[in-house]
Amino acid sequence: MTVISRSPQDPDDVVLETGAAGREAVLAAAERARTAYASWAATPASARGAALTAAATAVEAVADELAALVVREVGKPVVEARGEVARAVGILRYYAQAALLPEGDVLPAPDGRSLLHTRRRPRGVAGLLTPWNFPLAIPVWKAAPALAYGNTVLLKPAEEAPACAERLAELLAASLPADVLTVLQGGGETGAAVVGVADVVSFTGSEAVGAVVRRAAAERGVPAQCEMGGQNASVVLPDADLDAAAAAIAGAAMGYAGQKCTATSRVVVVGDAEAFAERLATAVEALGFGDPAEAGTALGPVISPQARDAVVGAVAEAEKAGARVLTGGTASGPGWAVAPAVVARVPDGHRLLREEVFGPVCAVVGAPDVDAAVAEANAVRHGLVAAVFTRDLARGLELPARLRTGMVKVNAPTSGVDFHAPFGGTKSSSYGPREQGLAAKELYTETATVTITP
């Protein structure tokens, strides 16, 4: 198998063509990683942290090059691409310091004289399966804690973003011992082989593939963490600053062509939903749409012709079912681009209200009161993030407890997360421990209880 990466804004531009790692290649890489693990796990935490700090410096030194590569390979607007590089640098530096934090607890000994304590130890070889939409940040937010806590890493990036993964690995490898971090290119067969040899697995991608990954890991008895998307709602209450809410939701729904698991897919309006939909459409039309290399662009193409057709088809299907398309929803250059769509009057139960389209389309529906709005926001099998827009402090404090999502924003867009805070969802959005922040230690280490008796 050959992995071919094409620029979504210029499909004739082949970014990278490389061979896929078969099962035997994955097994060989895992053996090398297991051998390297013995010395890497025994390396002092300060030295592991220093390696990550050096990696951060190396990434920062070529920030412009990396941002340009992200733009070229996955069509991310250049301003967001620069932000992603800066985020990768910040994550590396964060975990360089996190490696030095306390690793256990001292507990009262039953005999009053022994030392009873806990320690955290790395799990071994971490198998990381990452998506294309954050081709630097997600590999780093998985690999950095895995490495900081003493694991070695097998990274299987998405087929759409092999060049970003290769360049990132080159930069990190300069400060790491041999075989501590290995990139394995390929598709589903390669990913399955990685899951089949790893001691701990972290996956970000589709719900269907995530279900396969977690079952495979469970059958082997290894811990797994899976992030599998969202169908995120923003709830707009009548007392909200409607202009500010529309601007925030427009960016959250359409930024990077809606290709974020935290993108707003649905808006539930308590009050005049039609009027708010008009306001939102105006805000969306004001966004820069075009060449992702231009600084004023907020959204360019989607990742593939299949993604483009899925968005266009979903919007056309909703319109045929009686929905009103206020703007967008048609194929439009450059490359595989789709004009961002705002859709109102979507029939109850339509897939725009229940399924993740993963593109620049947002559905607006009304609700008679707050209780109905919460019920509509919760009426999906996903539960990643929700937003509430209100000036009422009581509502702002109350609704996060009622919305069945792993993250809730009040007067802020659903998109955008802090790398030092736990990241993850409920229901079908997530499986296993949280990612990012200090929560990552739960996945990449295990607890050992130690008793020392004089």
N, C-alpha and C positions, 0 to 999 in steps of 0.2 A: 504493500500500500504506500502511496505517496501523499503527503500532506501539502496542499497548495493553498497559500494565503493570498487573497486578492483584495485590493483596496475597494471598499464599498462605494466610494465616490468616483472611482475610475477602475472598473472591473478589468480593463486591459493591463493594469499595473499589477504584476505578480510581485508581492512583497518578499515571499520566501517559498521555496519548494524544497522539501526535505523528506527523507524516508521515515516511515513509522517504525516504532520499536515493537517487534513481535514478542510473543510470550517468552521465548528463550532469552531475548535481550533484557527483558524486565527481570527475569530470574537472576541473570548474571549481575545486573545493576543492584538488585536487592542484596545479593551476597557481598558485594563490595561495600554497600552501605552498612551492612551488619558488622563487617570487619572494622570499618571506620568508627562505628558506634562505640566500641569498647574504649577507645582512647578519647573520643569526643565527650562522652558522658563523664569521663574521669577528669576532663579539663576543668580547672577552677572556673567558677561562675564569672569571676572578674575577667578572665581571658576570653570566655565566650562573649561576654558583653563588649569587650574591646574589639572583637572581630565584627560584631554587628555595628559598632560605631564606625569602624573603618569602612564597612560596606555602605553605610549611610553617606559618608563623605564621598565615596566613589560614585554613588548614584547622583548626588547633588552636583558633582563636578560636570556631569554630562546631561544636566536637566533639559536643556533646549533640544539636544539630540533625541532624548527619550520622548519628550512631548511630541516632537515631529513624527516619530515612529508610531506613537499611539494614534495620532491624527490619520496618518497614512494607512495603518493596518486595520483599524476598527472604526474609523470615521468619527471619532470623538471630537467635538469642537475644541479648538486650540486652547481656549481659556480653561475649560474643564480638564484638558490633558495636562496642562501645566499644574493645575491644582492636584491632579492625581500623582504626579511625580513628587510634589512637595509632601503629599500625604505619605507616600512610600518612605520618604526620608524620615518623616516624623515617627512613623511606626517602628522603623529600625532603631531609632534612638530611644524610643520609649522602652522597647524590650531589652535593649542593652542595659538599661537601668533596672528594669523589672527582674532581670536575672539575679540581682543582688538583694532582693527583698527576702524577709524571713521565709523559710521553707517548711516550717512545722510548728508544733506546740509542745510544751512541756506540761504533763498532766500529773495530778497527785498519785503517787505510788501507793498501792494497797498496804505494803509493809512499812511505809514511812522511811525507807532507807534506799530503795532502788531508784533508778532514773527511768521513768516511763515517758516516752516522747514519741512524736510522729515526725516522719521525714517524707519529703516528696522525691520521687525518683522518676527519670524519664522512662517512657514506655518502650522505646527502641527505634524502629524504622517507621517514620510517618509517611503515609501515602496521601498526597494532596491532589485533588482533582478540581481544577479551577476554570471559570468561564471566560468569555472573551470581552465582556462589557467593561470590566475593570482589569485590564491585562497586566497591570503592575501592582495595583493596590491590593487586590485579593490574594495573589500569590504571596505577597509580602506579609499581609496580615495573618496568613496561615503559617508561612515558613518561619517568620521571625520568632514567634513564641516557641514553636517546635524546636528551633535551633538554640534559643536562649536557655531552654530547660534541659538541653543535652541530648535531644533526639537527632538522628540523621533524617534526610528528606529525599523522597522520590516525588518529583513534581510532574504531573501530567496535565499540561495546559490544553485549552480548547483548540480544536483544529483551525479555528478562525484567527487565532492570535499566537502562532508559533514564534514569530520573529521577536515579539516583545518578551516572551519567556526566555528565549535564547540569550538575548542581550542582557536581561536582568541577571540570569545565571552567570554570565561572564563577569559581570561587575561584582557579584557576591563571591564568586569562586576565588577572586584574588585575595580575599582575607580569610578564607576557610581552608581547612585541610582537604586533601583529595578525597572524593567520594562522600563527603558530608552532605552535599547537595547535588542531585542529578536530575536533569530534565529528560523526560521520556515523551517524545512526540508520538501522536497517533490518535485513533478514534476510540470507539467503544471497546474493541478487543484489548487495546493497550490499557485503557482504564480498568477493565475487569481484571487484567493480570496484576495491576498495581494493588487493587483491593485484595486480591488473592494472596499477596505476600506481605502486606504491611502489618505492623503491630498496632497501629492506630490510623484511622481514616478520617479525612475532612473533605467534604464535597460541597460545591456550590453549583447549582444548575437547575434543570427542569425537575418537576415533581415526579415524572415517570422514571427518569434515570435515578433520581434520589431514592426512590422506593427499591430499585434493584440493588443499589449500593448498600443500603442499610440492611437488607435481607442477607446479602452476601457476607457482610461483616458480622452480623448476628450468628450466622451459621458457623463462622470460624471462631466466635467468642471474642472478637476484638472490638474495642470501643469505636464508635463512629459518631460523627457530627455531620448533619446534612442541612443545608439551607436551600429551600426549594421554591422561592418566589412568593409573590403576594398578589392580592387583588384589592388594593388599598383604597380606603375611603377617606374623604375629607368631609366633615360635618360642619355646615355653615348655619349658625343660629341667627335669628333676626336682628340681634343687637350687635353683630359683628361689624367691623369696619369693612364694608363690602368691596371697596376698591382695593384695599390692601390684601384681602382674602383672595380676590380674583387674580391679582398679580402673583401672589405666592403659589397659588394652585396652578396657574399657567406654567410657571417654571418647573414645578414639581411634576406635572403631567407630561410636559413636552420636552424638557431639557434632555439633550442627547437622544432625541427622537423617542422618548419614553422607554428607553432600553435599560431600565434600572429596576431591580426587584422592589425598590422603595417608591417607585413612581406612583402618582395618584391616578387611579383608573376610574374612580367613581366620585361624584360629588353629591352629597345628600343635603338638600336645602330645606330648612324649616322656614316656610314662607313662600315667596314668589320664585319658584324654580326657573320659570321661563325668563324672568327679568335677570336673574343671576347668570343664566346660561348665556344670554346676550352679552353681559358684562365680561364673562370669561372668554367668550369668542373674540371680543375686542382685544383683550389682553394677550390672547394667543397670537392673533394676527400682528401684534406689535413686536413679537419675538423675531429675532434674526433667523431666517431660514435660507440655507444655501450651502456654500462651500465651507466645510469645517475648518479649513486652514485660515479663514478670515476671522479677525478678532471679534467682529460684531455678530458672529453666527452663534445662535443658541442651539440649533438642531440642524443636522444635515441628513445624510442617508441612513436607512436601517442597514443591518449587517449583511443581508442577502436578498436575492430576488424572491425566495420563499417567504421571508419575513415581510417584504413589501406586499406580496400578494395576500398574505394572511390579514394584514391591516386593511387593505382596500376591500377585501371580501367581507370582513366583519362589519365595516361601515355600510357597505351596500346592502348586506343582509338585514341590518337594523333598519335602514331606510325603507326597505321593502316591507318590513313588518310594521311600519307606521311611525318610526322614529323621525325626528326632524334633525337634519344635518345642518348646523349653523355655519360651519366652515370646514374646509379641508376634506381629507379622505380619499384623494386621488393621487395616482402616481405622478411624480414630478421630479425632474433632475435636480442636482447632479446624481448620476449613478442610480443607486437603488433607493431613491428618496420618496417619501410620501408626505404630502401637505398635512400638517397637524389638524386633527379633526375634533370638534366639539359636537356632541350629539345629545339632543334633548328628547323628551317624550319617549324614552326607551321603554318598551313593554315590560311588565313584570316578568322576571325569570329569564329574560333574554341573556344570551351568553356574554354580551358586553357588560352585564351586571354581575356575572357569576364566574367568568373564566378570565385568566390572564392572557391578554393579547400580546403584550410585550412590544408595544409600538406607540406612536404618537396619536392616541385616541383616548378621549375622556368622555364618559357618560354623565349626564346631569339628571337627577330625579328629585322629586319633591317629597316631603313628609309633613303630615299635619301637626306633629308635635315632637318634642325631644325624644320621648319614649319610642315613637315610631322610627325616628331617625337612627337611634341606637340599634334598634332591631334590624333595620335595613343594612346598616354598616356591618353588623355581625352575621348577616345572612349569606356568608360564603364559607367555603371550606378552608380558605387561607386565613392567616391571622398574623401578618408581619408587622404592619405599622398603620396607624390611623392618625388623623389630625382633627382638631376641633378649633373653630374660629368663633370667638365670643369675647365680649367685654365684661362678662359676668364672672367674677372671681369664683363664686360658688360653683357655677357650672364647670369652670376650668379645673376645679379641684375634684368635682364629682365624677365627671364623665370618663377620665382615665381608668377608673375602677370598673366601669361598666362595658368598656370596649374590649373585646376579646382579641387583643393583639399584644405582641411582645413589646412593642414600643408605641408610645402615644406622644404626639406633639400638640401643644396648645399655642395657637396663633403663630405657627411655623409650618413650613412645608413638610410633607411626608418624606421627601428625599433628603439625603444628607445625614450622616451619622458621625459620631465622635469616636475616634479609634481607641480612646482610653475608657470607653463605656461599653458594657455588655451589648452585643448585637445578636438578635434572633427573634423568632416569632413563636406562635402557638399553632395548634391544629396542624394542617398540612404544610404549613410554611417551614417548619423546623423539626429536627429530630436530634436529640442528644444535647450536650452542654452548649452554652452560649459561646460565641466567638468574641474576640477582641478584649481589650482591657485585661484586668487581672483574672477575669473569668476563664481566659484561655488556658490557664494552668490546670483546670479541672480535666480538660481533654488530653493534654500532652504529658501529664504526669499522673502517677498513681501514689496512693498513700501507703507507707509502710509504718507499722506500729512497732516500736523497739523498746524492749525492757532490758536494762543493764543492772544486774544485781551484784553488789560487792562480794 
